Amino acid sequence: MSAWRIDRKLKAIDVIDVLSDLFILRGVPGHIRSDNGPEFVAKAVPGWIAAVGARTAYIAPGSPWENGYVESFNARLRDELLDGEIFYTLKEAQIVIESWRRHYNAVRPHASLGYRPPAPEVFVPALAAWPSAPPQTAPTATLPLAPRPPLNSHCSWTTRGGLIKPSSVSCRYLRLSSISRMARPASA
């Protein structure tokens, strides 16, 4: 689940929708720190945050150092992604930004974490994920052999006694003559 909402314009109801998803997933925090953007200072958002039991903590206008973590992230997002992309459609922006978010969280090393990603994707082998079952031997598979395609497409082939044979005398002759032509030595 992604807590990102990418759209041309976000309203207060969009902020409430994303925050409600996060609160369901992670629980209600003690407070929400945000800037003074119009979607956060609308009457609906602080009222909803108070109604669920959290408090708002707005940073003072013109003092981004009060929210250094987010400002640092915003700078990385702009430097690593937004300054190098031109989005022609909203869907393209959603796909590219979500791909970057996954890379940022699961692959990209972070200096503050000892050059490890914050949430690396974990590969768990199937044998380690489930309790071990007693080993069983599988029966050996015997696959029927497919008949060889005919050399001459106008000939029909039949199966007699497990062998595939041409069904007419003319096909036998064509097959023998083509084999004898291949076997002839090249003339000098």
ZIPE-V501715 format. One record per residue. N is the residue number from 1. RES is the residue in three letters. OMEGA is omega in degrees with one decimal (NA if undefined). Layout:
N:RES:OMEGA  N:RES:OMEGA
//
This chain:
1:MET:-179.2  2:SER:177.9  3:ALA:179.1  4:TRP:173.3  5:ARG:-177.9  6:ILE:-178.7  7:ASP:179.7  8:ARG:179.8  9:LYS:178.7  10:LEU:179.3  11:LYS:-179.3  12:ALA:-179.6  13:ILE:176.2  14:ASP:177.9  15:VAL:179.4  16:ILE:179.6  17:ASP:179.9  18:VAL:179.4  19:LEU:179.2  20:SER:175.7  21:ASP:179.4  22:LEU:180.0  23:PHE:177.1  24:ILE:-177.0  25:LEU:-170.9  26:ARG:-177.6  27:GLY:-177.8  28:VAL:178.7  29:PRO:177.8  30:GLY:178.5  31:HIS:177.0  32:ILE:176.8  33:ARG:179.1  34:SER:175.0  35:ASP:-177.0  36:ASN:178.2  37:GLY:-175.2  38:PRO:179.8  39:GLU:179.4  40:PHE:-177.8  41:VAL:175.6  42:ALA:-175.0  43:LYS:-175.9  44:ALA:-174.9  45:VAL:178.6  46:PRO:177.9  47:GLY:179.2  48:TRP:179.7  49:ILE:177.9  50:ALA:-178.3  51:ALA:179.9  52:VAL:174.5  53:GLY:177.0  54:ALA:177.5  55:ARG:177.1  56:THR:176.6  57:ALA:-179.5  58:TYR:174.0  59:ILE:-179.8  60:ALA:177.9  61:PRO:178.1  62:GLY:179.0  63:SER:-177.8  64:PRO:-180.0  65:TRP:177.0  66:GLU:179.4  67:ASN:-173.1  68:GLY:-178.9  69:TYR:-178.5  70:VAL:178.7  71:GLU:176.6  72:SER:178.2  73:PHE:179.5  74:ASN:178.0  75:ALA:178.4  76:ARG:178.5  77:LEU:180.0  78:ARG:-177.3  79:ASP:-172.6  80:GLU:-174.7  81:LEU:-167.5  82:LEU:179.7  83:ASP:-177.5  84:GLY:-176.4  85:GLU:168.3  86:ILE:-178.9  87:PHE:-179.7  88:TYR:177.7  89:THR:177.1  90:LEU:179.8  91:LYS:177.4  92:GLU:178.4  93:ALA:-179.9  94:GLN:-178.2  95:ILE:-177.1  96:VAL:-179.1  97:ILE:177.1  98:GLU:176.3  99:SER:178.6  100:TRP:179.6  101:ARG:179.2  102:ARG:177.2  103:HIS:-178.8  104:TYR:-176.1  105:ASN:-171.2  106:ALA:-174.1  107:VAL:-172.1  108:ARG:178.1  109:PRO:179.2  110:HIS:-177.2  111:ALA:-177.4  112:SER:179.4  113:LEU:-179.0  114:GLY:-179.8  115:TYR:172.5  116:ARG:175.7  117:PRO:-177.7  118:PRO:-179.0  119:ALA:-176.5  120:PRO:174.3  121:GLU:-175.3  122:VAL:175.0  123:PHE:177.7  124:VAL:178.7  125:PRO:-177.2  126:ALA:-179.2  127:LEU:-179.8  128:ALA:-175.5  129:ALA:-176.4  130:TRP:175.8  131:PRO:-174.9  132:SER:177.0  133:ALA:177.9  134:PRO:-178.1  135:PRO:177.7  136:GLN:177.5  137:THR:179.5  138:ALA:177.0  139:PRO:179.5  140:THR:-178.1  141:ALA:174.0  142:THR:-178.5  143:LEU:177.5  144:PRO:178.2  145:LEU:178.4  146:ALA:179.0  147:PRO:177.5  148:ARG:176.3  149:PRO:-179.3  150:PRO:176.8  151:LEU:-179.7  152:ASN:-172.7  153:SER:-179.1  154:HIS:-179.8  155:CYS:173.5  156:SER:-175.7  157:TRP:178.6  158:THR:177.7  159:THR:178.4  160:ARG:177.2  161:GLY:179.1  162:GLY:178.7  163:LEU:178.2  164:ILE:-175.1  165:LYS:173.4  166:PRO:-173.7  167:SER:179.5  168:SER:-178.8  169:VAL:-177.8  170:SER:178.4  171:CYS:177.3  172:ARG:179.5  173:TYR:179.3  174:LEU:-179.2  175:ARG:-179.5  176:LEU:-178.7  177:SER:179.1  178:SER:177.6  179:ILE:-178.5  180:SER:176.6  181:ARG:-179.6  182:MET:-176.1  183:ALA:-177.4  184:ARG:175.8  185:PRO:179.3  186:ALA:-179.3  187:SER:-176.2  188:ALA:NA
//
